[in-house]
Amino acid sequence: MRNLLKDIQSIYLQKPVVCILLASMLLTLPYIGIGDFYTKGEPREASLAISMIQDGHWVLPVGYADEIGYKPPLMHWMIAGFSLIAGKVSEATSRLPSALGLIGMTVFTLIFLIRRKSKVEAVLTALILLTGFEMHRNGLECRVDMTLAFFMSMALIEMFKWEEKGLKGFPILLLIFLGCASLVKGPVGIVLPCIVFGVYLLIIKYPFWKVLWKNLMVVLPAFVILFGWYAMAYKQDGNHFLTIVYAENIGRFLGMNSDVLGINYDLGHEGPFWYYIPAILAGFLPWSLALVFAACTFSYKKWWGKVKSSGSICFQRFASMDKITLYSILVVVIFIVFYAIPSSKRSVYIMPVYPFASYLLAKVFLWAEKNKPSIFKVLGSIVLTMVAMLLSLTAIFHFFNLSDFATPFMTDNKTLYDVGLFAQYFMHPGWSGILLWLFLLVVLVLFTGWMRSKNVRTLIFGIFTLFISTQIFLEGSAYPVFKNGYTLRKVADEFSSSYDLKGNSYVMNDLRYYRNIYGLNFYLNNEFRNFEKELPSDGYLIIGKKSFSSVRRKYLGKYGFVVLRQTRKPNNELNDGILLCKIIKI
């Protein structure tokens, strides 16, 4: 068994690019088409691609009713392109840009490091990046932020390579990556990488005016690319578009109120200044546990003595450290500080730092391998225990109904519903579920032997092997059950099979008062229209049950609404029952 793991380790180190490419594809591509959309974010983005293909709105696509795509549309162009080849916009084609972004980020980071560092350091970085919680999760979902992370991280790598050449020549790849990043999410895709690059160049003692000039060399052409789209969008939507651009880029950064900005939605996602510290630790689970354990065993007294005794030259030591390490630290710190300033915060905003943070975490792994090898015994034991519990519970509740055990101890309806979903899966896993369970069991048994290895590096690769196997098991069997339990596909099929909703289905589209049902809009082929703007004489109104009474009061004496269909359970992105009503104008 130990020889098998040594063979796996040697394959990784002999053919690292091929192995990491295959691992990246194995952990993403097979699963992007498994499981319906179950949150509001994914179908909101996918509907914009439908608008492009169906209505020809390639510059400013229209998604939910009259909601325009206020972000630059590069990712949606990609979805539309893949969908034209596939024949329709689907979950798989919508998630493909994110999957390719994670694959590309992992492989190109590996190639970048393998030419400058040891193979072990490069491979560990790639594995940490690929399998950490945040990146793995977003690599399988339709997310603008994953596409942005790819282009921004590649731009940062190209900047480093440009400096290695003495800033000579014109970095055409850097311009392309910056331009693409800006066409995913606006000016931040250009500005933030250039801030990092400028600070880095100043620290390694480039003259200020040269730093300014070299940044302008790429900033100005990149902004020309972005402003080309801005000009076309302004021509189509006028001042309303400018209002949204200002709100999303300036208003969001300054934490301005939506009423002051003149928009009908909340910029939201507020968090404290220190939000991103626990966010990045959680995003790297389970590998960040090694950092926590190392921090708990590190000799701070000895380290502080060195720092204190040489405080006057501390900055010089920092500036003269290994360039990749210095650059990676700057990327992580500047991004976190930049995004900590606005009140609006989400963990996905800092995903461009993950390749560089993965490299720093890989250095912690190598330090711990040499100085605190017991850390990996503890980490391996934690992963082993969790996998053993997962397999045991899956096996036990194949024969006993999980719901029967859990119901007496739970009162929350959502939790009970989730338990019911997995209870059905445990009892009826199908052949694929059984085969994946057996596969994970075999890897677990092998890992128990690997845990006894005295070779710490062999143990580290064993932990990665077990964890990757666990991700394959979960993505191929358990997670699709959860996703399909919250889909609105069945509701869309029920409504559309009973009534002709094409061109006459209406919704309320004001996020200050109503919640949008993005999943239902996607599965009804992006057909929703804005009731309050069009005030139709007939048709169908689709609305959440909790909002229905306020709509009836608002239009009392003007409209009547006859409920034709009502979903039985509120287990969807809206967390509410959904009504289909006949519109009757009085």
DANORPE-V376695 format. One record per residue. SS is DSSP state (helix for helix, strand for strand, loop for the rest). OMEGA is omega as a letter, one per 30 degrees, with the letter a starting at -180 (999 if undefined). NEAR is the number of other C-alpha atoms within 8 Angstrom. Layout:
[[SS/OMEGA/NEAR] [SS/OMEGA/NEAR]]
This chain:
[[loop/l/7] [helix/l/8] [helix/l/6] [helix/a/7] [helix/l/12] [helix/l/9] [helix/l/8] [helix/l/8] [helix/a/10] [helix/l/8] [helix/l/10] [helix/a/11] [helix/l/10] [helix/a/6] [loop/a/8] [helix/a/11] [helix/l/9] [helix/a/7] [helix/a/10] [helix/l/14] [helix/l/11] [helix/l/8] [helix/l/8] [helix/l/12] [helix/a/10] [helix/a/8] [loop/a/11] [loop/a/12] [helix/a/9] [helix/a/9] [helix/a/11] [loop/l/14] [loop/l/11] [loop/a/9] [loop/l/12] [loop/l/11] [loop/a/13] [loop/l/14] [loop/a/10] [helix/a/11] [helix/a/9] [helix/a/13] [helix/l/14] [helix/l/13] [helix/a/13] [helix/a/15] [helix/l/14] [helix/l/13] [helix/l/14] [helix/l/13] [helix/l/15] [helix/a/13] [helix/a/11] [helix/a/6] [helix/l/7] [loop/l/7] [loop/a/10] [loop/a/10] [loop/l/8] [loop/l/11] [loop/a/12] [strand/a/12] [loop/a/14] [loop/a/15] [loop/l/13] [loop/a/9] [loop/a/8] [strand/l/9] [loop/a/11] [loop/l/8] [loop/l/8] [loop/a/11] [loop/a/12] [helix/a/9] [helix/a/10] [helix/l/11] [helix/l/11] [helix/l/9] [helix/a/16] [helix/l/13] [helix/l/8] [helix/a/9] [helix/l/13] [helix/l/10] [helix/a/7] [helix/l/8] [loop/l/6] [loop/l/7] [loop/a/14] [loop/l/9] [helix/a/11] [helix/a/9] [helix/l/13] [helix/a/13] [helix/a/16] [helix/l/13] [helix/l/13] [helix/l/16] [helix/l/14] [helix/l/9] [helix/l/13] [helix/l/15] [helix/a/13] [helix/a/9] [helix/a/12] [helix/a/15] [helix/a/12] [helix/l/9] [helix/l/11] [helix/a/13] [helix/l/10] [helix/a/9] [helix/a/11] [helix/l/11] [loop/a/6] [loop/a/6] [loop/l/8] [loop/l/8] [helix/a/9] [helix/l/7] [helix/a/14] [helix/a/15] [helix/l/13] [helix/l/10] [helix/a/14] [helix/a/15] [helix/l/10] [helix/l/13] [helix/a/13] [helix/a/12] [helix/l/9] [loop/a/13] [helix/a/11] [helix/a/10] [helix/l/14] [helix/a/11] [helix/a/8] [helix/l/11] [loop/a/14] [loop/a/13] [loop/l/11] [loop/a/15] [loop/l/12] [helix/a/11] [helix/l/9] [helix/l/14] [helix/l/14] [helix/a/13] [helix/l/12] [helix/a/13] [helix/l/12] [helix/a/14] [helix/l/12] [helix/l/12] [helix/l/14] [helix/l/10] [helix/l/9] [helix/l/11] [helix/l/10] [helix/a/10] [helix/l/8] [helix/l/11] [helix/l/8] [helix/l/7] [loop/l/7] [loop/a/6] [loop/a/8] [loop/l/6] [loop/l/4] [loop/a/4] [loop/a/9] [helix/l/6] [helix/l/8] [helix/l/12] [helix/a/13] [helix/a/9] [helix/l/12] [helix/l/14] [helix/l/14] [helix/l/10] [helix/l/15] [helix/l/16] [helix/l/14] [helix/a/15] [helix/l/12] [loop/a/13] [loop/a/10] [helix/l/8] [helix/l/15] [helix/a/15] [helix/a/9] [helix/l/9] [helix/a/11] [helix/l/10] [helix/l/8] [helix/a/11] [helix/l/11] [helix/l/11] [helix/l/8] [helix/a/10] [helix/l/10] [helix/a/11] [helix/l/8] [loop/l/8] [loop/l/6] [loop/l/9] [loop/a/7] [helix/a/7] [helix/l/6] [helix/l/8] [helix/l/12] [helix/a/9] [helix/a/8] [helix/l/9] [helix/l/10] [helix/l/8] [helix/a/8] [helix/a/11] [helix/a/12] [helix/l/8] [helix/l/9] [helix/l/14] [helix/l/12] [helix/l/8] [helix/a/10] [helix/a/13] [helix/l/8] [helix/l/8] [helix/l/11] [helix/a/8] [helix/l/8] [helix/l/9] [helix/l/12] [helix/l/11] [helix/a/7] [helix/a/7] [helix/l/8] [loop/a/9] [helix/l/7] [helix/l/7] [helix/l/11] [helix/l/9] [helix/a/11] [helix/l/10] [helix/l/10] [helix/a/10] [helix/a/12] [helix/a/10] [helix/a/10] [helix/a/9] [helix/l/12] [helix/a/13] [helix/a/12] [helix/l/9] [loop/a/9] [loop/a/9] [loop/a/8] [helix/l/12] [helix/l/7] [helix/a/7] [helix/l/11] [loop/l/7] [loop/a/11] [loop/l/9] [loop/a/8] [loop/l/9] [loop/l/8] [loop/l/5] [loop/a/8] [strand/l/7] [loop/a/8] [loop/a/7] [loop/a/8] [loop/a/7] [helix/a/10] [helix/l/10] [helix/l/7] [helix/a/8] [helix/a/9] [helix/l/9] [helix/l/9] [helix/a/10] [helix/a/11] [loop/l/13] [loop/g/10] [loop/a/8] [loop/l/9] [helix/l/11] [helix/l/9] [helix/l/13] [helix/l/11] [helix/l/8] [helix/l/9] [helix/l/12] [helix/a/7] [helix/a/6] [helix/a/6] [loop/a/6] [loop/a/6] [helix/a/6] [helix/l/6] [helix/l/7] [helix/a/8] [helix/l/8] [helix/l/8] [helix/a/8] [helix/a/9] [helix/a/7] [helix/a/6] [loop/a/8] [helix/a/7] [helix/a/5] [helix/a/7] [helix/a/9] [helix/l/7] [helix/l/7] [helix/l/8] [helix/a/8] [helix/a/9] [loop/l/8] [loop/l/8] [loop/a/6] [helix/a/7] [helix/l/6] [helix/l/9] [helix/a/11] [helix/a/10] [helix/l/12] [helix/l/11] [helix/l/10] [helix/a/11] [helix/a/11] [helix/a/8] [helix/l/9] [helix/a/11] [helix/l/10] [helix/a/8] [helix/a/7] [helix/l/10] [helix/a/13] [helix/l/9] [loop/l/10] [loop/l/14] [strand/a/12] [loop/l/12] [loop/a/6] [helix/a/10] [helix/a/8] [helix/a/9] [helix/l/10] [helix/l/11] [helix/a/11] [helix/a/12] [helix/l/10] [helix/a/14] [helix/l/11] [helix/l/11] [helix/l/12] [helix/l/13] [helix/l/11] [helix/l/12] [helix/l/12] [helix/l/9] [helix/l/11] [helix/a/10] [helix/l/9] [helix/a/9] [helix/l/11] [helix/a/11] [helix/a/7] [helix/a/6] [loop/a/9] [loop/a/10] [helix/l/6] [helix/a/11] [helix/l/12] [helix/l/10] [helix/l/8] [helix/l/10] [helix/l/12] [helix/l/8] [helix/a/8] [helix/l/11] [helix/a/12] [helix/a/8] [helix/l/8] [helix/l/10] [helix/l/9] [helix/l/8] [helix/a/8] [helix/a/10] [helix/a/8] [helix/l/8] [helix/a/9] [helix/a/9] [helix/a/8] [helix/l/12] [helix/a/10] [helix/l/7] [loop/a/7] [loop/a/10] [helix/a/11] [helix/l/10] [helix/a/7] [helix/a/7] [helix/a/10] [helix/a/9] [helix/a/7] [helix/a/5] [loop/l/8] [loop/a/8] [loop/a/6] [helix/a/6] [helix/l/7] [helix/l/9] [helix/l/13] [helix/l/9] [helix/l/9] [helix/l/11] [helix/l/10] [helix/a/11] [helix/l/12] [helix/l/12] [helix/l/8] [helix/a/10] [helix/a/11] [helix/a/11] [loop/a/7] [loop/a/10] [helix/a/6] [helix/l/6] [helix/l/8] [helix/l/11] [helix/a/9] [helix/l/8] [helix/l/12] [helix/l/10] [helix/l/8] [helix/a/9] [helix/l/12] [helix/l/9] [helix/l/8] [helix/l/11] [helix/l/12] [helix/l/8] [helix/a/9] [helix/l/12] [helix/l/9] [helix/l/10] [helix/a/13] [loop/a/10] [loop/a/6] [loop/l/10] [loop/l/4] [loop/a/6] [helix/a/10] [helix/l/7] [helix/l/12] [helix/a/14] [helix/l/10] [helix/l/10] [helix/l/12] [helix/l/11] [helix/l/9] [helix/l/9] [helix/a/14] [helix/l/9] [helix/l/10] [helix/l/11] [helix/l/10] [helix/l/9] [helix/l/10] [helix/a/13] [helix/a/9] [helix/a/10] [helix/a/12] [helix/a/12] [helix/a/11] [helix/l/10] [helix/l/12] [helix/l/12] [helix/a/11] [helix/a/12] [helix/l/11] [helix/a/9] [loop/a/11] [loop/l/13] [loop/l/12] [helix/a/10] [helix/l/7] [helix/l/9] [helix/l/11] [helix/a/8] [helix/a/8] [helix/a/11] [helix/l/10] [helix/a/7] [helix/a/6] [loop/l/6] [loop/a/6] [loop/a/11] [loop/l/6] [loop/a/7] [loop/l/11] [strand/a/13] [strand/l/13] [strand/l/12] [loop/a/10] [loop/l/14] [loop/a/9] [loop/l/10] [loop/a/7] [loop/a/5] [loop/l/9] [loop/a/9] [loop/a/9] [loop/a/9] [helix/a/11] [helix/l/16] [helix/l/11] [helix/l/14] [helix/a/12] [helix/l/10] [loop/l/9] [loop/l/8] [loop/a/13] [loop/a/12] [loop/l/12] [strand/a/13] [strand/a/12] [helix/a/12] [helix/l/7] [helix/a/5] [helix/a/7] [loop/a/6] [loop/l/7] [loop/l/7] [loop/a/9] [loop/a/12] [strand/l/12] [strand/l/14] [strand/a/11] [strand/l/11] [strand/a/12] [helix/a/10] [helix/a/7] [helix/a/9] [helix/a/9] [helix/l/8] [helix/l/7] [helix/l/8] [helix/l/11] [helix/a/7] [helix/a/6] [loop/l/9] [loop/a/8] [loop/l/6] [loop/a/7] [strand/l/11] [strand/a/12] [strand/l/10] [strand/a/8] [strand/a/9] [strand/a/8] [strand/l/8] [strand/l/9] [loop/a/9] [loop/a/5] [loop/a/6] [loop/a/10] [loop/a/11] [loop/a/11] [loop/a/11] [loop/a/11] [loop/a/7] [loop/l/11] [loop/a/13] [strand/a/11] [strand/l/14] [strand/a/13] [strand/l/12] [strand/l/12] [strand/l/13] [strand/l/11] [strand/a/9] [loop/999/6]]
